[in-house]
Each structure stands twice: as C-alpha cells, then as structure tokens.
Amino acid sequence: MPAAHTGSVPVKSLLLILAVLLSTPYEGYAASPNKNLKPKTVKSLQQLRKLLENKGGYGYYGVLKTGVAPMVADSSSPAAMPLGSASEQVDYSTTNIQVEGVDEADTVKTDGRYIYSLQNNQVRIIEAYPANTLALLATLRFESGFSPLELFVEGDRLIVIGQGWRDLEEQSSVAKDGDSSGTGDMKMAYWYPRGESQTLTRIYNVANKTKPELEREIAFDGSYLSSRRIGKTVYLIGRKHPLFYPYIMPFMAEPLLEQATASLPVKAGKSDQPALPRNLIVPRIRDSRANKGKEAFLPMKKIFYFPGFDQANYIMVGSFQLDKPAQAIDFKSYLGAGDMVYASTGNLYISAADYSGASQQVVTHIYKFALEEGGTRFTDTGEVPGTPLNQFSLDENQGYFRIATTVNYWTEDGSNWQNKSWSNLYTLDAAMQVKGKLEHLAEGERMYSARFMGNRAYLVTFEQVDPLFVIDLSSPSEPKLLGELKIPGFSNYLHPYDENHLIGLGQDTVASTSGGLPLVKGVKLSLFDVTDPVNPEELHHLVLGGKGSYSPASHDHKAFWFDKKRKLLGFPIEETDASREYSADEWPQRIFQGAQVFDVSLEKGFTKKGAVTHLDDPSNNDDWYHYVQRLLTIGNELYTFSDTRLRVNSLKDFSLTGQLDFSPESLASE
C-alpha cells in the first residue's frame, strides 16, 4: 500500500523531517559521481501520478489569499505634459547586479529621465530629471488581487512581476491535454488552503508615460523565485508544490490526502488507491498571446523529472522576448525543487538542496540551462556537498562553474549532541563534473558571505570573529587558500571596490562577558586590501550605531549603491543610540532611519558625506510608510524612496531639491 495511505509516518521520515526543520543533515556524505541526474520527460499523466504517489514534500505557500482583482492605470498629471528624451545626457545609477550584462529585477528602475518605482503595492511612473520637473505621471494600482514584487524596464516596455492567487473552488475552463481520467476539471471539497499561488507577469507599453497600456500577461502556477533580463529576453523562475502535499507539516499528508481523494474514482484493481486529479499535480500556464489567452495545462512533453528527485516540487522555467510579442512563452517544468538562481550571459544555473541521499547528509544539485534564441535548454547537472548561502555563492568564469557551500549537521557525542559545520569551495567543468575542491574551511563556523572576482574567491565565515578567506582559482583543478584575516564582526555582503580591494557590510561584534556567543552591535563597514592575498588586511572600518542597528543592504544587494567614479557609497539604515548600554530585555532607541552616503577612499576610508530621512517625527517607531528602502542617482541628484515619499537631494550639499508625497490609502485598505 502506498506510504500516503498507511495512516502512520515511518520513523525514518520523522527523523528526516526533524533534520530538515533543524537544517542539520547527518554526517557521512559520499559523493556519487555516477548518479544519473539528467532529467527525463514525463510521458503520460499516469506516469506522473506514479512518480508522485510515494513522494513526501515539505513545501510551503508563501502568499496569503487575497482574491483576484483587475489592475487600474491612473493618469495623475495632465496628458499634455511634454514627453520624449531628455535634452541632455546625464549619468544615472542602475540596479546593483551580480553579473555585467545580466539585469536583475528590482523595485526601482530609471532610464535617466523617468523613474519606475514599486512601493506601497503600486507602480509609479515619475518624471524625475531635471529635479525641478519632478512629477507623478501615472500610477498602476493593483487593488486586492495582484501583489507586485519586482520590475524591469527595457526601452518602452515595463515588465511587472508579482504574485496572485488561484481559488481552486472556482474552476475555470482549462484546456485539456489528453486527460482520459475524467478528473481534469472535477470540483471537489478541498482542504485548507483552498487555492494556490500564481506568478503573474504583466508587460506594459509605456511610450506614453501618462497612459501605460497593458500589452501582455503571462501566468503560471507556483511562487516566484527569481528572474533575469538579458537584452530583450526575460527569464522567469518559479516553484510549484503539487497540491496534495500538506500546508503546514509533512505528517499531515496522509489524512489530508485521504480526505481529498475520498470521492475520486479508484484505479482498476487497486481499491485503496484513488487516482490523483490532474488539477492537483499538473502545472498550468496562461499567455495572453497564445492559445487565445486561455489557461492550459502544461503539455507532458514540457514536464520533466530528475531521477531519484527528493522534493516533489516543480522548478518552473519560462522565457519570452520583448521584441517578438507574437511568440508564445517558452516554458518547461522540472520535478526536483530549486533554491538559488545564478545567470551568466550564456547559462542559467539553479541550485537545489537534496536531503534524500543514502548517508542522510544534505547535498546540492546544480541544474544548468543554456540560454539560446530566447529560450532555455537543459544541458547538465552537478552535485556537491553542503548548501550555498545565496546567489553570490554561485559563479561562472571562463567555462567553469564555481560554488561555495556550508556543511552543517548534528552528531551524537556520547550523551550529548554536537553541531559541526565548515565551508567548502568547488569548481565544476562545462559538463558539471567536479574538477577541483577546497574543503573543511573554518571548522565550527558557517558562511556569512561570498564573492567571486575573476581568479579569486573571497569567503567570510563567523563564530567568534570574522575570518576573511582569500582563495586562488587561477587553476580550477587546484583551488588554493592563500590567506585569511580574523577581525571582530562579520560581513554579510562583499562588494568590489577595485581588483585588489573589497567593501564589506555587516555587523560589529564584541566578546560576551559570560563566555557565550559574541554580542552583535552596530552596522559595520570594512575596506579590505587583498593586494597581497597571503596577508589580507582591513585598511579601514566604521561602525554605525549600536545594538539593534540594521541595514537591509546587508541581505539585499539591490539596496546597496556604489558609485566608483565619485567614490561614493550609500544604503538605507536604521541606527540606534550607541552611547548607552541596553539590558537584554530593553529595546534599543532608534535615532535615525533613512539613507546615508559616504565618501570612500583607500587613504581615508569611510567619511560620512550626508544623510536623508523621510521621517517627519524620528521618534515615531510606527511610521513604516516613510522607511527609506532604495536610493539612486541621476546627474548630481540623490533620489530616495519610501512607500509614500520620494525625496530628491543635491549630492553636493544634500539640500532638498524636490519631493513627492503619495497617499498610503492602498496599504490602509488591505
């Protein structure tokens, strides 16, 4: 009898669930170089059902039900406002991206004259330069059904990516793909949740900035993971969890599945095993430029699975070309999960943690896709021990893929359990075979940041102090540790200053007087010199605020702004009073929230140049509407953004040169 109908959970499964929840896989991983990890095509609905029948999953649904509502475009200024290119060419900042030529979606974009800003669940089109022409031209409002997350701008096209919701009790007419089971459109009593997330992409023509026109909408089942834009092609990556899996905990799967399938027809000769309905397990897509705009199940020839896949979750990979609007989206899905996304100009990589190995220790699969002619083509899969921290733990250089991971697990030592961890670095060739490795770095510590720069890699780990490791990758088959630097604190994000210097952004720490873990203090800026890689040093550092100070740029690189030409650095920050000590149960007092800008030089380090806040009352800790989230520059002006305010300040003396205020009504109504 299938595991999903036994009425009990195997002990091995419970141990695995515990390991997953603690993020602590077991010891003893042995690489499996001969494992067949290449995907195979799902040939039929019956085969897909068989693949899923005995699979467990511990997915989650990250978007709450909001209902579906149409978008409304408002014109907020006279249509006669002059449009067209600016009369002068000025420098302007772009999104802080990982790879040159590979754009990443963000909440704010500019073309040097207009700004496209996503705040407060709205997209605003603003005439921004010169600052004395500052004006809101149009607002895209998405009411209750569409939650915009990020956007791209390319020429006269605005691409808005967000999350929607499908109510499964309101089944629409769905195009079928040879479904002979009779369950394709069946209405049934679903358990909670009664729907699922959808990733929605809307493409607008913004040639007329005051009247954006919706040209195309693309939707697919599942939650949004990431995206990239290379030239005129946009790549979308999402995750979909088959809906017969539990909403909260894996051990709920059996009773819920029994309830959900109680009224379904059973398979011939297997009275205890009902057939899983198509609408619970097959992804659906909709492209307004294809199939007359109707929603359709993804054809089986577009559904693949990785042999021995661990999590019964789909990776959803789609791409479309902005200059070929009549061409349908290229879309495929793969059973095998997905966590991190990295893209070069020629390849897309998706990593996926796998807890199902025979040794019970986590490994990471890396799926490689070639980017060609506006589409994606799977090429190879690799496997390494441990898990990467974020997208900066992945990199491609001169045909080699590089990845930094952390191994972290619990082991029994007599009557006690001990946590063990260390970091690794691997190089893989074009066929995704491991060619070089450097393992067991920083025993007892975990990775806090990584950055690949040409033939070097820089890793930061942390337990009591911040070791910065410098690794030579000039010979991919023989990575070498050149040097390390141990200093107080840690860097969550590393950014190149030049080829021999890095900027670190993280937190300062001090040793605990009780002998426990170090105490986290203010936000720390570091300037590292790696000219001599054997002896790296911290040239300068600056600590901002005290306990409780935080910058979102520590974990979101798109909030980090660096102008190498001007040698200026800026980011949002919430700063607390560092002049006083706080008890363990006392909340630190905030003294500033906004954007701060610094001069950066190798000689003097970090010198505060100016600061901009949107708060009318700095003591009001509940004024979330005016928390600065992003900053950018056009010419000599600094633009800062919060949910309900855009402020423009001169970079010369930080005097106010323009401001727009927006109503918080949409947040208040949600």
QUISUL-V428577 format. One record per residue. RES is the residue in three letters. NEAR is the number of other C-alpha atoms within 12 Angstrom. Layout:
RES/NEAR ; RES/NEAR
//
This chain:
MET/14 ; PRO/22 ; ALA/23 ; ALA/34 ; HIS/29 ; THR/18 ; GLY/17 ; SER/19 ; VAL/23 ; PRO/18 ; VAL/11 ; LYS/14 ; SER/23 ; LEU/19 ; LEU/22 ; LEU/32 ; ILE/26 ; LEU/23 ; ALA/25 ; VAL/29 ; LEU/17 ; LEU/15 ; SER/26 ; THR/30 ; PRO/37 ; TYR/35 ; GLU/27 ; GLY/20 ; TYR/25 ; ALA/20 ; ALA/22 ; SER/20 ; PRO/17 ; ASN/13 ; LYS/19 ; ASN/18 ; LEU/32 ; LYS/29 ; PRO/29 ; LYS/25 ; THR/24 ; VAL/28 ; LYS/20 ; SER/24 ; LEU/36 ; GLN/23 ; GLN/22 ; LEU/33 ; ARG/28 ; LYS/21 ; LEU/32 ; LEU/38 ; GLU/29 ; ASN/27 ; LYS/31 ; GLY/38 ; GLY/40 ; TYR/33 ; GLY/33 ; TYR/26 ; TYR/32 ; GLY/23 ; VAL/27 ; LEU/25 ; LYS/25 ; THR/23 ; GLY/26 ; VAL/22 ; ALA/16 ; PRO/18 ; MET/27 ; VAL/21 ; ALA/25 ; ASP/24 ; SER/25 ; SER/24 ; SER/21 ; PRO/16 ; ALA/17 ; ALA/13 ; MET/21 ; PRO/17 ; LEU/22 ; GLY/18 ; SER/20 ; ALA/19 ; SER/12 ; GLU/13 ; GLN/14 ; VAL/19 ; ASP/22 ; TYR/29 ; SER/35 ; THR/34 ; THR/35 ; ASN/33 ; ILE/29 ; GLN/36 ; VAL/29 ; GLU/18 ; GLY/20 ; VAL/29 ; ASP/32 ; GLU/38 ; ALA/40 ; ASP/39 ; THR/40 ; VAL/43 ; LYS/43 ; THR/36 ; ASP/35 ; GLY/33 ; ARG/33 ; TYR/40 ; ILE/43 ; TYR/43 ; SER/48 ; LEU/40 ; GLN/41 ; ASN/35 ; ASN/38 ; GLN/38 ; VAL/45 ; ARG/48 ; ILE/41 ; ILE/41 ; GLU/38 ; ALA/39 ; TYR/35 ; PRO/31 ; ALA/30 ; ASN/17 ; THR/22 ; LEU/27 ; ALA/34 ; LEU/34 ; LEU/35 ; ALA/33 ; THR/35 ; LEU/40 ; ARG/31 ; PHE/35 ; GLU/28 ; SER/26 ; GLY/29 ; PHE/37 ; SER/43 ; PRO/37 ; LEU/34 ; GLU/37 ; LEU/41 ; PHE/46 ; VAL/42 ; GLU/30 ; GLY/24 ; ASP/26 ; ARG/31 ; LEU/45 ; ILE/49 ; VAL/47 ; ILE/44 ; GLY/42 ; GLN/40 ; GLY/40 ; TRP/35 ; ARG/36 ; ASP/25 ; LEU/27 ; GLU/20 ; GLU/19 ; GLN/20 ; SER/20 ; SER/17 ; VAL/26 ; ALA/24 ; LYS/27 ; ASP/26 ; GLY/19 ; ASP/23 ; SER/15 ; SER/25 ; GLY/20 ; THR/27 ; GLY/30 ; ASP/26 ; MET/27 ; LYS/24 ; MET/22 ; ALA/21 ; TYR/30 ; TRP/26 ; TYR/24 ; PRO/27 ; ARG/28 ; GLY/33 ; GLU/41 ; SER/41 ; GLN/43 ; THR/45 ; LEU/40 ; THR/44 ; ARG/42 ; ILE/35 ; TYR/35 ; ASN/25 ; VAL/32 ; ALA/22 ; ASN/26 ; LYS/40 ; THR/31 ; LYS/28 ; PRO/33 ; GLU/27 ; LEU/25 ; GLU/24 ; ARG/32 ; GLU/33 ; ILE/42 ; ALA/45 ; PHE/47 ; ASP/48 ; GLY/43 ; SER/41 ; TYR/41 ; LEU/37 ; SER/36 ; SER/39 ; ARG/42 ; ARG/37 ; ILE/34 ; GLY/25 ; LYS/28 ; THR/35 ; VAL/46 ; TYR/47 ; LEU/49 ; ILE/45 ; GLY/41 ; ARG/43 ; LYS/42 ; HIS/41 ; PRO/45 ; LEU/42 ; PHE/45 ; TYR/41 ; PRO/31 ; TYR/28 ; ILE/18 ; MET/23 ; PRO/32 ; PHE/30 ; MET/26 ; ALA/34 ; GLU/30 ; PRO/24 ; LEU/27 ; LEU/39 ; GLU/29 ; GLN/21 ; ALA/31 ; THR/32 ; ALA/24 ; SER/21 ; LEU/26 ; PRO/21 ; VAL/19 ; LYS/18 ; ALA/11 ; GLY/10 ; LYS/12 ; SER/14 ; ASP/21 ; GLN/27 ; PRO/29 ; ALA/37 ; LEU/40 ; PRO/37 ; ARG/39 ; ASN/41 ; LEU/37 ; ILE/38 ; VAL/48 ; PRO/47 ; ARG/42 ; ILE/40 ; ARG/33 ; ASP/35 ; SER/27 ; ARG/24 ; ALA/22 ; ASN/21 ; LYS/14 ; GLY/21 ; LYS/22 ; GLU/29 ; ALA/32 ; PHE/37 ; LEU/39 ; PRO/28 ; MET/31 ; LYS/20 ; LYS/33 ; ILE/33 ; PHE/38 ; TYR/36 ; PHE/36 ; PRO/21 ; GLY/25 ; PHE/36 ; ASP/35 ; GLN/38 ; ALA/43 ; ASN/44 ; TYR/42 ; ILE/45 ; MET/45 ; VAL/50 ; GLY/45 ; SER/39 ; PHE/40 ; GLN/29 ; LEU/32 ; ASP/19 ; LYS/17 ; PRO/26 ; ALA/18 ; GLN/22 ; ALA/27 ; ILE/36 ; ASP/32 ; PHE/39 ; LYS/40 ; SER/46 ; TYR/44 ; LEU/42 ; GLY/45 ; ALA/41 ; GLY/42 ; ASP/35 ; MET/35 ; VAL/40 ; TYR/40 ; ALA/41 ; SER/33 ; THR/28 ; GLY/31 ; ASN/34 ; LEU/43 ; TYR/45 ; ILE/46 ; SER/41 ; ALA/41 ; ALA/37 ; ASP/38 ; TYR/40 ; SER/32 ; GLY/29 ; ALA/21 ; SER/19 ; GLN/29 ; GLN/33 ; VAL/38 ; VAL/38 ; THR/41 ; HIS/45 ; ILE/45 ; TYR/45 ; LYS/40 ; PHE/37 ; ALA/25 ; LEU/31 ; GLU/21 ; GLU/19 ; GLY/31 ; GLY/29 ; THR/33 ; ARG/26 ; PHE/31 ; THR/23 ; ASP/28 ; THR/36 ; GLY/41 ; GLU/44 ; VAL/45 ; PRO/47 ; GLY/45 ; THR/42 ; PRO/44 ; LEU/35 ; ASN/30 ; GLN/37 ; PHE/37 ; SER/42 ; LEU/43 ; ASP/42 ; GLU/38 ; ASN/29 ; GLN/19 ; GLY/18 ; TYR/31 ; PHE/45 ; ARG/50 ; ILE/54 ; ALA/48 ; THR/47 ; THR/46 ; VAL/40 ; ASN/38 ; TYR/35 ; TRP/26 ; THR/20 ; GLU/13 ; ASP/10 ; GLY/7 ; SER/7 ; ASN/9 ; TRP/13 ; GLN/17 ; ASN/23 ; LYS/26 ; SER/33 ; TRP/32 ; SER/39 ; ASN/43 ; LEU/49 ; TYR/45 ; THR/44 ; LEU/36 ; ASP/26 ; ALA/27 ; ALA/23 ; MET/31 ; GLN/31 ; VAL/32 ; LYS/27 ; GLY/28 ; LYS/31 ; LEU/34 ; GLU/27 ; HIS/26 ; LEU/32 ; ALA/35 ; GLU/21 ; GLY/23 ; GLU/29 ; ARG/37 ; MET/42 ; TYR/40 ; SER/41 ; ALA/45 ; ARG/41 ; PHE/38 ; MET/33 ; GLY/25 ; ASN/28 ; ARG/34 ; ALA/46 ; TYR/48 ; LEU/51 ; VAL/47 ; THR/42 ; PHE/38 ; GLU/30 ; GLN/26 ; VAL/31 ; ASP/35 ; PRO/35 ; LEU/47 ; PHE/42 ; VAL/41 ; ILE/41 ; ASP/34 ; LEU/35 ; SER/23 ; SER/22 ; PRO/33 ; SER/22 ; GLU/21 ; PRO/29 ; LYS/30 ; LEU/30 ; LEU/25 ; GLY/26 ; GLU/32 ; LEU/32 ; LYS/26 ; ILE/31 ; PRO/32 ; GLY/39 ; PHE/45 ; SER/44 ; ASN/40 ; TYR/44 ; LEU/40 ; HIS/40 ; PRO/34 ; TYR/29 ; ASP/24 ; GLU/20 ; ASN/26 ; HIS/30 ; LEU/40 ; ILE/47 ; GLY/45 ; LEU/46 ; GLY/42 ; GLN/42 ; ASP/37 ; THR/29 ; VAL/25 ; ALA/19 ; SER/14 ; THR/9 ; SER/9 ; GLY/10 ; GLY/11 ; LEU/16 ; PRO/22 ; LEU/27 ; VAL/29 ; LYS/33 ; GLY/35 ; VAL/39 ; LYS/39 ; LEU/42 ; SER/40 ; LEU/36 ; PHE/41 ; ASP/34 ; VAL/33 ; THR/20 ; ASP/20 ; PRO/27 ; VAL/19 ; ASN/21 ; PRO/28 ; GLU/28 ; GLU/31 ; LEU/28 ; HIS/25 ; HIS/34 ; LEU/29 ; VAL/32 ; LEU/36 ; GLY/32 ; GLY/33 ; LYS/34 ; GLY/31 ; SER/34 ; TYR/36 ; SER/40 ; PRO/31 ; ALA/37 ; SER/32 ; HIS/26 ; ASP/30 ; HIS/35 ; LYS/34 ; ALA/35 ; PHE/39 ; TRP/41 ; PHE/36 ; ASP/34 ; LYS/19 ; LYS/15 ; ARG/24 ; LYS/23 ; LEU/32 ; LEU/43 ; GLY/47 ; PHE/44 ; PRO/43 ; ILE/38 ; GLU/38 ; GLU/34 ; THR/31 ; ASP/25 ; ALA/23 ; SER/17 ; ARG/16 ; GLU/19 ; TYR/18 ; SER/10 ; ALA/11 ; ASP/7 ; GLU/11 ; TRP/17 ; PRO/27 ; GLN/26 ; ARG/29 ; ILE/26 ; PHE/36 ; GLN/40 ; GLY/41 ; ALA/44 ; GLN/40 ; VAL/38 ; PHE/29 ; ASP/26 ; VAL/33 ; SER/29 ; LEU/23 ; GLU/12 ; LYS/16 ; GLY/27 ; PHE/31 ; THR/25 ; LYS/24 ; LYS/22 ; GLY/26 ; ALA/36 ; VAL/41 ; THR/39 ; HIS/36 ; LEU/30 ; ASP/19 ; ASP/17 ; PRO/23 ; SER/14 ; ASN/18 ; ASN/21 ; ASP/14 ; ASP/20 ; TRP/26 ; TYR/32 ; HIS/36 ; TYR/37 ; VAL/38 ; GLN/45 ; ARG/46 ; LEU/48 ; LEU/47 ; THR/42 ; ILE/34 ; GLY/28 ; ASN/27 ; GLU/33 ; LEU/44 ; TYR/54 ; THR/47 ; PHE/43 ; SER/38 ; ASP/35 ; THR/34 ; ARG/34 ; LEU/47 ; ARG/41 ; VAL/39 ; ASN/35 ; SER/27 ; LEU/31 ; LYS/19 ; ASP/17 ; PHE/25 ; SER/19 ; LEU/25 ; THR/26 ; GLY/26 ; GLN/28 ; LEU/29 ; ASP/22 ; PHE/30 ; SER/21 ; PRO/21 ; GLU/16 ; SER/21 ; LEU/21 ; ALA/14 ; SER/11 ; GLU/17
//
